[in-house]
């Protein structure tokens, strides 16, 4: 989920010798910030744990290609989960039973798949964590970066909440939508947006100098901190901006 909460759901369907169907579902709250692939792998691992002591063959229906590819990969990203999965799987196969995995598309109206998705969403509503996952270094860095970005954003918004330029930016964002193409970098998108708006950076808003002495900190031109100023340092890029 966007909130960072994670959970997984398992629906076990069993058939007895008379063909009677019994459905049992299990809900697990997973540790925050894990990836969707990790959540799917955790569900598979927990599912194997439910059927390892059973009888007969087992069929898994999974809607995550990433999880299935991880199980096949010789160098999986989530090696700890995959190794534990392989140990359980080999134990099941030694009893003469088979385990078959089938990919199914998600969000296309498959009733049981939609039901499992609802079960997984229920898990995210829990506060207590059932399964503590291990985050990769990349995930740890992402979590730290997101937290820092949220802190910085809140600090800037609080500092300039009542500044007239903030209201101007908000109005522009609400009234106008521009696309700068598919092959732009994030840095170029930022530069083009600033040029379109006049390039008043946040650090220009709080300059403690007389109005007539204010100047652009890039080209040093006096009284060029306003929305109408297009910095000469970046003029070579103006021709590349869609108007």
N, C-alpha and C positions, 0 to 999 in steps of 0.2 A: 504494500500500500504506500501511498505518497507520504503518509505519516511516519514511515519507517517500521511500522509494526508488521510482523510476519506470522503466518500460521499455515497449517496444512490439514487436510482432511482425507480420510480414507473410507471408502465404502467397500465392504466385503460382502460379496454375494455368494452364498453357498447353496448347493443343490444336494438333497438327500437321494437315497436310492429310489424314491418314489417320484422324484422330480419336483418336490416341494421346495420353493425358494425362500431363503431366509436372508434378509439384509441387515447388516450391522454397520454402524458408522462410528468412527473414532475421530476426535478433534484434539489437535495439539497446538498449543501456543509456542511459537519458536522465538528465539532471541531476536531483538531488533536489528535492523540494518543488513540482514543477510539477503543474498540475491534470490531472485525467483527460481533460478536453477538449483541453488542450495535447498530451497524449500521443497522443490519437487523431488530431489534426491533423498531428502529426509523422509518424505512421504513414502517413497519406494522402500527405503530401508525399514521403516516402521511397519510397512505392509508385509515385508518378508518375515519380520519378527512374528507377525500374527499367524502366518501360515506355515512356519518352519516345522512345527510339530503336528501338522495336520496329515490328511491322507489325500491321495489323488493328485492330479496335475493342477497347476495354478496358472492363471492368465491375468496379466497386468495390462490395464488400458491407461496409457499415460498421454497427456496432451502437451508435453514439453519435449521438443526435439533436442534441446540443449541437454536435458538430463539424460536422455537415451544415448546421445553422442558421448557424453562423459563416461557412461558405463562401458562404452566400447573403446575409449581412447587409451592408448598405452601410457600416456602421461596426463592424467586428468588433473584439472585445476584443484578440485576438492578431493584430494587423494585419500584423506582420512575416512571420509564417508564411503568412497568407492571401495576401499580395501575391506572395510567392515561388511559392505554389501557382498563382495566376492566370497568372503568367508562363510556367510550364511548360505549363499547360493550353492556353493560347493557341498556344504553339509546336506542340503535338500537333495541335490542330484545324486549323492552317494546312497540315498535310500531308494533310488530307482525312479524317483518322481522327476517331472520336468517343469520348468518355469518359462513361460512364453510372454514376451513383451510386445505390445502392439501400440503404435502411435495412433491417436485419434485427434482430429482438429478440435480446437476449442471455440466457444462462442458461435457455434453454428446451429444451435438448437438440439444437440444430442442430450436427451433428457437426463441420463445418469451423470453425464459429464457436468451439466449445469448444476445438478444436485450436489456433486462433490465440491464445486466452486463455492456454493452457498455454505457448505459445511466449513470450508477453509476460512471463509469470511467471518464465520462465527468465532473461530479461534482467535482472530485479531482483536476481538472485543474483550478478551480476558486480560487482566493485569499481571497475573502470575505466569511466569515462563515455565513450560513443561520440559522443553528440550533446549539446552544451552549449546548453540552452535559456535564454531570457531571462525572468526573473520580472517580473511586474507589481509596482507599488508596493504594492498590496494584499497580494500574496503575500509580499513581503519583510516587511511589517508583521506578517503572521500568523506567519511563521517566527520573527521576533524575539520576539513575544508568547508563542508556545508554548515557546520556549527559556527565557524568563524565568519562565513559570509552572512549568515543570519544576524550575527551580533553587529557586524559592520553596517549592514543595511538598516538595522533598527537605530543604531547610533546616528547615522547620517539623516535618517528621516526625522528623528527627534530634534536634531540640531537645526534643520532647515524646514521644519514642518510649516512654518508661517511665512516663509520667504516667497515673494511673488514669482520668482522663476520656477519654483516647484509646481505652482499652480499652472504655469504656462506649459511645462513639460507634460503634466497630467492631461491637459486639454489636447495637446498635440497627439499624444498617444491614443486618446480616446477617439479623436476625430479622423485620424489619418493612418493608413497602413501602407507601408512600402516594402517591396521585396527587392533585395539587392542581388538576387541570383543564387544559383545552387553552389557555385564554386568559390564563395567568399569565405574568408577566415573570420573568426569571431572578432579579431582585432580590427579588420577592415570594416566590419559591420559597425563597430563602435565608433571608429573614426568618421565614417560616412554620416552616421546619425548625428554626431556632434557638429559636423560641418553644416548639415542641413539646418540644425537648430541655431547655429551661430557660435558653436564651440565655447560656451561658458562652463568651465569645469567647476567642480565643487570647491576646489581650493581657491578659485577666483571670487567666490561669493562672499568670503569673510575677510577680504583685504582691508586692513585697518589704516587706510590712507584717504586723503581728500578725493572726492569724485573726479576732479580734473587731472589728478596725478595717477589714476588707475590705468594700467596698461596690460596688454596681453603678455602673459609670461612666456609665450613661445616666440613671438616676433618682436616683442618690446614696443609695439605701437601704442601711443598714448590714447586713452579713452576708447580702447578697443576690446573691452571686456563684455560688451553687450551682445544681445541676440543677433544684431545686424552684422557683427564682425565676422569675416571669413579670413582666418589666419593665413598670411602669405607663405608660411612654412609648409602648409598643406595645399596650396593653390594648385599644385601639379596634379592633385587627385580630383579636383572639382569636375573636370571634364568626364570623369569616369562615374560620376554619381547620377543615377537615373532621376530625372526631374518629373 
